[in-house]
């Protein structure tokens, strides 16, 4: 007998509905699976055979052939176990075609018949809803994740022997968390814990408001890492669409997506400086998303930037511009989103105290060699380069009530600036809401929303020549100036905003090896 079961498949971050075809016929007993399958899928034969036996279902001696289509796409993952088992039961008449009509089935099988959770269940359910499926039968442990999707029934399954009864249930399984809970209160570091450094705090607020890239340079112990780790406390919350997108990425990567299902806090990813290129941008024999994709819609923090390999950092050039990563393999092309805010911290020399010659003992050659790992194109893509000075004793010992700007105040300013940007871009009939932050503006938007008065235009021209700006760095300077004007509530970009944005460009030649 022949049966067909609908399941989900993953190709990179794209999801599709796959068709599991099962044919049980007389002949020499055997169990064959075809359809361009990976090793995980091929191993499912033994898992399914043993799981069915331990669930009290004996397979008669017959030839079982399973095809998973489309056969042109490479199949990986363990979520094919349950649909193949369901197909075998349907081919033997233990499940009727009416039970599986309009139903997507996915799940991993344990040898004892347990249904175990799988990765990527959220995008699978989303695709099933788009394709008009009426119900999804999934592992019970995946219900909370899949519950973010409205408009489709969900049924959770614990044991294989309960599959037929679950399919015949009229009502979907009830579980808590179908609605996303409000964003929990922030419990990380606060800008109020940083004494002084008001200039660096304003730069961090500008980076958060316009989603600009931020580089912090300074001696050890000045507060660079602390400032970067405080960024999540002032970032605007994820929108509903961004939250769903972020949760889908983490689900496909096999990482906990609960934080993005139950709240709206943005991702903060901080890989160690020994990270490999594949771990940073994604890749491998079976490509998986890297740190830049896990930081999508959030912050990618690179501490001790100069310690990263130059070849690894240069991999960021394309993602920083195109907001995505393309990986080509013999099995196909994979495209991962990578729209993140890059925050980085570094020392100016091996000892960390350059250019303070009272403390720094590094020669110019040592400083140049230390910074040679940072290529000019990478530094040119940094919107804000802030020098964090050594903190004075008086600022360090300030009383609690004099501690300076805290995250609550900065977040309020960032949210107000974000609303100004949102209203500005929503009014543009061509953009149709595709742009939300100033850092995303192209040349057309720069000409329209960063138009300067004659005096400011001449001032920018002088800065362009004096600072040796490139076309890219000039455009980035204008975007930062637009964000600073939004933070100040100004409609027009003023000379002060241009000056402040120019002060946060890395001065050419100040540090050996960075010119």
Rosetta blueprint (number, residue, H / E / L):
1 X L
2 X E
3 X E
4 X E
5 X E
6 X E
7 X E
8 X E
9 X E
10 X E
11 X E
12 X L
13 X L
14 X E
15 X E
16 X E
17 X E
18 X E
19 X E
20 X E
21 X E
22 X E
23 X E
24 X E
25 X E
26 X L
27 X L
28 X L
29 X L
30 X E
31 X E
32 X E
33 X E
34 X E
35 X L
36 X L
37 X E
38 X L
39 X H
40 X H
41 X H
42 X H
43 X L
44 X H
45 X H
46 X H
47 X H
48 X H
49 X H
50 X H
51 X H
52 X H
53 X H
54 X H
55 X L
56 X L
57 X L
58 X L
59 X L
60 X L
61 X L
62 X L
63 X E
64 X E
65 X E
66 X E
67 X E
68 X E
69 X E
70 X L
71 X L
72 X L
73 X L
74 X L
75 X E
76 X L
77 X L
78 X L
79 X L
80 X H
81 X H
82 X H
83 X H
84 X H
85 X H
86 X H
87 X H
88 X H
89 X H
90 X H
91 X H
92 X L
93 X L
94 X L
95 X L
96 X L
97 X H
98 X H
99 X H
100 X H
101 X L
102 X L
103 X E
104 X E
105 X E
106 X L
107 X L
108 X E
109 X E
110 X L
111 X L
112 X L
113 X L
114 X E
115 X E
116 X E
117 X L
118 X L
119 X L
120 X L
121 X H
122 X H
123 X H
124 X H
125 X H
126 X H
127 X H
128 X H
129 X H
130 X H
131 X L
132 X L
133 X L
134 X L
135 X E
136 X E
137 X E
138 X E
139 X E
140 X H
141 X H
142 X H
143 X H
144 X H
145 X H
146 X H
147 X L
148 X L
149 X L
150 X L
151 X L
152 X L
153 X E
154 X E
155 X E
156 X E
157 X E
158 X L
159 X E
160 X H
161 X H
162 X H
163 X H
164 X H
165 X H
166 X H
167 X H
168 X H
169 X L
170 X L
171 X L
172 X L
173 X L
174 X L
175 X L
176 X L
177 X L
178 X L
179 X L
180 X L
181 X L
182 X L
183 X L
184 X L
185 X L
186 X L
187 X L
188 X L
189 X L
190 X L
191 X H
192 X H
193 X H
194 X L
195 X L
196 X L
197 X L
198 X H
199 X H
200 X H
201 X H
202 X H
203 X H
204 X H
205 X H
206 X H
207 X H
208 X H
209 X H
210 X H
211 X L
212 X L
213 X L
214 X E
215 X E
216 X E
217 X E
218 X E
219 X L
220 X L
221 X L
222 X L
223 X L
224 X H
225 X H
226 X H
227 X H
228 X H
229 X H
230 X L
231 X H
232 X H
233 X H
234 X L
235 X L
236 X L
237 X L
238 X L
239 X L
240 X H
241 X H
242 X H
243 X H
244 X H
245 X H
246 X H
247 X H
248 X H
249 X H
250 X H
251 X H
252 X H
253 X L
254 X L
255 X L
256 X L
257 X L
258 X H
259 X H
260 X H
261 X H
262 X L
263 X L
264 X L
265 X L
266 X L
267 X L
268 X E
269 X E
270 X L
271 X L
272 X L
273 X L
274 X L
275 X L
276 X L
277 X H
278 X H
279 X H
280 X H
281 X H
282 X L
283 X E
284 X L
285 X L
286 X L
287 X L
288 X E
289 X L
290 X L
291 X H
292 X H
293 X H
294 X H
295 X L
296 X L
297 X L
298 X L
299 X E
300 X E
301 X E
302 X E
303 X E
304 X L
305 X H
306 X H
307 X H
308 X L
309 X L
310 X H
311 X H
312 X H
313 X H
314 X H
315 X L
316 X H
317 X H
318 X H
319 X H
320 X H
321 X H
322 X H
323 X L
324 X E
325 X E
326 X E
327 X E
328 X E
329 X E
330 X L
331 X L
332 X E
333 X E
334 X E
335 X E
336 X E
337 X E
338 X L
339 X L
340 X L
341 X E
342 X E
343 X E
344 X E
345 X E
346 X E
347 X L
348 X L
349 X L
350 X L
351 X L
352 X L
353 X L
354 X L
355 X L
356 X L
357 X L
358 X L
359 X L
360 X L
361 X L
362 X L
363 X L
364 X H
365 X H
366 X H
367 X H
368 X H
369 X H
370 X H
371 X H
372 X L
373 X L
374 X L
375 X L
376 X H
377 X H
378 X H
379 X H
380 X H
381 X L
382 X L
383 X L
384 X E
385 X E
386 X E
387 X E
388 X E
389 X L
390 X L
391 X L
392 X L
393 X H
394 X H
395 X H
396 X H
397 X L
398 X L
399 X L
400 X H
401 X H
402 X H
403 X L
404 X L
405 X L
406 X L
407 X H
408 X H
409 X H
410 X H
411 X H
412 X H
413 X H
414 X H
415 X H
416 X H
417 X H
418 X H
419 X H
420 X H
421 X H
422 X H
423 X H
424 X H
425 X H
426 X H
427 X L
428 X L
429 X L
430 X L
431 X L
432 X L
433 X L
434 X L
435 X L
436 X L
437 X L
438 X H
439 X H
440 X H
441 X L
442 X L
443 X H
444 X H
445 X H
446 X H
447 X H
448 X H
449 X H
450 X L
451 X L
452 X L
453 X L
454 X H
455 X H
456 X H
457 X H
458 X H
459 X H
460 X H
461 X H
462 X H
463 X H
464 X H
465 X H
466 X H
467 X H
468 X L
469 X L
470 X L
471 X H
472 X H
473 X H
474 X H
475 X H
476 X H
477 X H
478 X H
479 X H
480 X H
481 X H
482 X H
483 X H
484 X H
485 X H
486 X H
487 X H
488 X L
489 X L
490 X L
491 X L
492 X L
493 X L
494 X L
495 X H
496 X H
497 X H
498 X H
499 X H
500 X H
501 X H
502 X H
503 X H
504 X L
505 X L
506 X L
507 X L
508 X L
509 X L
510 X L
511 X L
512 X L
513 X L
514 X L
515 X L
